[in-house]
Amino acid sequence: MMRKASSFNLAALGLGLAFLYLPIVILVIYSFNASRLVAVWGGWSLHWYDELAGDAPLLESAFISLRIALVSAAAATVLGTLAAVALVRLGRFRGRLPFAAMIYAPLVMPEVITGLSMLLLFVAVSIDRGFWTVVIAHTTMAMCFVAVIVQSRLVDFDVSLEEAAMDLGASPLQTFLAVTLPLILPAIAASFMLAFALSLDDLVIASFTTGPGATTLPIRIYSQVRLGVSPEMNAVCSIMVAVVGVAVIVASLLTRLSAARGTPARV
């Protein structure tokens, strides 16, 4: 029986949603502001989107951030899923405790320490900092979140389904692809979106590991905001919010479609 929502619960829900999303709504609205002053409303206009179209450095930073987020999220999803499978299915193997500690360390490690340690590593092995060093750093950061999410799904997984598939002649790889993977796909999709958002949002780790030609959007915005907030930043941030929102909606629809059909979604 469903309980009727009380006024207190509705008010708490409304305040929570306003706290989370009201700043984003204000940012999107002010991206259409005709005034050059960010805090002064001057009417509706697409002027700053036109200005953004001609701002090559800002657009390049946005595209770099998207590429880094996609590559690092994909790598973190694959590695984190494999790590979760190893932690759940291999039992108490030798070296399990150090392996789990290394997987979970970025969860509790301050980003400054993570970024500095990655910088020292790249300097020690003489790797030029740039696009791929940021990808490696973001993959390392996001992989632990993927492992935690997928591991929580595998813990409650019905192993009898895999046993039935192997009894019918399926190999372990076929069983994983045909049975296990479709059932844990929602957790994998959620992990990918979380890793994508973490990479897109990161400033601290990227500032330690970036190099020439790999200036991400958060670094670009941070370097420019010290001279004053430009309405162009509202425009580019609104576009990024729209891109992430569309990606979340598409991932949710694919996951629901996959669950309804009982087959894995093709991304």
C-alpha positions in Angstrom: 0.0 0.0 0.0 1.4 3.4 -1.0 1.7 6.0 1.7 0.5 9.5 0.9 3.3 12.0 0.8 3.2 14.5 3.7 3.7 18.2 3.3 7.0 18.0 5.2 8.3 15.3 2.8 7.2 17.3 -0.2 8.8 20.5 1.2 12.1 18.6 2.0 12.1 17.1 -1.6 11.5 20.5 -3.1 14.3 22.1 -1.0 16.7 19.3 -1.9 15.9 19.6 -5.6 16.3 23.4 -5.5 19.6 23.1 -3.7 20.9 20.7 -6.3 19.5 22.1 -9.5 18.7 25.8 -9.0 22.3 27.0 -9.6 22.3 25.0 -12.9 19.0 26.5 -14.0 20.3 30.0 -13.2 23.5 29.4 -15.2 21.5 28.2 -18.2 19.1 31.2 -18.0 22.0 33.7 -17.8 23.7 32.1 -20.7 20.9 33.8 -22.8 21.5 37.1 -21.1 22.0 40.0 -23.5 24.0 42.0 -21.0 27.8 41.8 -20.7 27.5 41.9 -16.9 26.9 38.4 -15.6 24.9 39.4 -12.6 22.7 42.0 -14.5 19.8 40.7 -16.6 19.6 42.5 -19.9 17.0 40.5 -21.8 17.0 37.3 -23.8 19.7 36.9 -26.5 21.8 34.3 -28.3 24.7 36.7 -28.5 27.0 34.8 -26.2 26.5 31.6 -28.1 27.5 33.4 -31.3 30.6 34.7 -29.4 31.3 31.2 -28.2 31.3 29.9 -31.8 34.2 32.2 -32.5 36.2 31.4 -29.3 38.5 28.7 -30.7 40.5 28.1 -27.4 37.4 27.6 -25.3 35.8 25.2 -27.8 39.0 23.3 -28.2 39.2 22.8 -24.4 35.6 21.6 -24.4 36.3 19.0 -27.1 39.5 17.9 -25.3 37.5 17.4 -22.1 34.9 15.4 -23.9 37.5 13.2 -25.6 39.4 12.6 -22.4 36.2 11.8 -20.5 35.0 9.3 -23.1 38.4 7.5 -23.4 39.1 7.4 -19.6 35.5 6.4 -18.8 35.6 3.5 -21.3 39.0 2.3 -19.9 37.9 2.7 -16.3 34.7 0.8 -17.0 36.6 -2.1 -18.5 39.3 -2.3 -15.9 37.0 -1.6 -13.0 34.5 -4.3 -14.1 37.4 -6.9 -14.5 38.6 -5.9 -11.0 35.2 -6.3 -9.5 34.8 -9.8 -11.1 38.2 -10.8 -9.7 37.3 -9.6 -6.2 34.0 -11.4 -6.2 34.6 -14.5 -8.1 38.2 -15.5 -7.3 37.7 -15.9 -3.6 40.6 -15.3 -1.2 43.4 -15.5 -3.7 47.0 -14.6 -2.8 47.5 -10.9 -2.8 43.8 -10.2 -2.6 44.2 -7.7 0.3 46.9 -5.5 -1.4 44.9 -5.7 -4.7 41.7 -4.5 -3.1 43.6 -1.8 -1.2 45.1 -0.5 -4.4 41.7 -0.5 -6.1 40.0 1.4 -3.3 42.9 3.8 -2.5 41.7 6.6 -4.8 38.3 6.6 -3.1 39.9 8.0 0.1 43.0 9.7 -1.3 42.9 13.5 -1.6 43.0 14.5 -5.3 46.0 16.7 -4.6 48.0 13.7 -3.5 46.8 11.6 -6.4 47.6 14.3 -8.9 51.1 14.9 -7.4 51.9 11.2 -7.3 50.9 10.8 -10.9 53.0 13.8 -11.9 56.0 12.3 -10.1 55.4 9.0 -11.9 55.3 10.6 -15.3 58.4 12.6 -14.6 60.3 9.5 -13.3 59.5 7.5 -16.4 60.1 10.5 -18.7 56.7 10.6 -20.2 55.7 14.0 -21.8 52.6 15.3 -20.2 49.6 15.8 -22.5 46.3 14.1 -23.6 47.3 10.6 -22.6 48.7 11.4 -19.2 45.4 13.0 -18.3 43.6 9.9 -19.6 45.8 7.6 -17.5 45.3 9.8 -14.4 41.5 10.0 -14.8 41.3 6.2 -15.5 43.1 5.5 -12.3 40.8 7.9 -10.4 37.5 6.6 -11.8 38.3 2.9 -11.9 37.8 2.4 -8.2 34.2 3.9 -8.4 33.4 1.5 -11.2 34.8 -1.5 -9.2 32.6 -0.6 -6.2 29.4 -0.2 -8.2 29.9 -3.4 -10.3 31.0 -5.4 -7.2 27.9 -4.4 -5.3 25.9 -5.8 -8.3 27.9 -9.0 -8.5 27.5 -9.8 -4.8 23.7 -10.2 -5.2 24.1 -12.0 -8.6 22.3 -15.4 -8.9 25.2 -17.7 -9.7 22.8 -20.6 -10.6 22.1 -18.8 -13.9 25.8 -19.1 -14.9 25.9 -22.7 -13.7 22.8 -23.5 -15.9 24.5 -22.0 -18.9 27.7 -24.0 -18.3 25.7 -27.1 -17.8 24.2 -26.6 -21.3 27.8 -26.5 -22.8 28.7 -22.8 -22.7 32.3 -21.9 -22.0 33.2 -19.5 -19.2 33.7 -16.7 -21.7 30.4 -17.4 -23.5 28.6 -17.6 -20.1 30.0 -14.2 -19.1 29.0 -12.6 -22.4 25.6 -14.2 -22.7 24.4 -14.3 -19.1 26.5 -12.3 -16.7 27.2 -9.2 -18.8 23.5 -8.5 -19.8 22.4 -8.8 -16.1 25.1 -6.5 -14.8 24.8 -4.1 -17.7 22.8 -1.4 -15.7 25.6 -1.3 -13.2 28.2 -1.0 -15.9 26.2 1.8 -17.6 25.9 3.7 -14.3 29.6 3.2 -13.7 30.5 4.6 -17.2 28.3 7.7 -16.6 29.8 8.3 -13.2 33.4 7.9 -14.6 32.5 10.2 -17.5 31.1 12.9 -15.1 34.1 12.6 -12.8 36.6 13.1 -15.7 34.6 15.9 -17.2 34.5 17.7 -13.8 38.1 17.2 -12.6 40.3 20.1 -12.2 42.9 19.2 -9.6 44.3 16.0 -11.1 44.2 17.3 -14.6 46.2 20.4 -13.6 49.0 18.2 -12.4 49.1 15.8 -15.4 48.2 18.1 -18.3 50.6 19.5 -20.8 50.8 21.6 -24.0 47.8 21.1 -26.2 45.7 19.3 -23.5 44.1 22.1 -21.6 40.8 20.8 -20.4 37.6 22.9 -20.0 37.8 23.2 -16.2 41.4 24.4 -16.3 40.5 26.9 -19.0 37.5 28.2 -17.0 39.6 28.4 -13.8 42.3 30.3 -15.5 39.9 32.8 -17.1 37.5 33.2 -14.1 40.3 35.0 -12.1 40.0 37.8 -14.6 36.2 37.9 -14.3 33.4 35.7 -15.3 32.5 36.0 -19.0 28.9 35.2 -20.2 30.6 32.9 -22.8 31.5 30.5 -19.9 27.8 30.3 -19.0 27.1 29.3 -22.6 29.8 26.6 -22.9 28.8 25.2 -19.4 25.1 25.1 -20.5 26.1 23.1 -23.6 28.1 20.7 -21.5 25.1 20.3 -19.1 23.0 19.5 -22.2 25.5 17.0 -23.5 25.7 15.2 -20.1 21.9 15.3 -19.7 21.3 13.8 -23.1 23.9 11.1 -22.4 22.3 10.2 -19.1 18.8 10.0 -20.8 20.1 7.8 -23.6 21.9 5.5 -21.2 18.8 5.2 -19.1 16.6 4.4 -22.1 19.1 1.8 -23.4 19.3 0.1 -20.0 15.5 0.0 -19.7 15.2 -1.4 -23.3 17.8 -4.0 -22.5 16.1 -5.1 -19.3 12.7 -5.2 -21.1 13.9 -7.4 -23.9 16.3 -9.5 -21.8 19.1 -8.8 -24.2 22.2 -6.6 -23.9 22.0 -3.1 -25.3 24.4 -2.1 -28.0 26.0 1.2 -27.3 
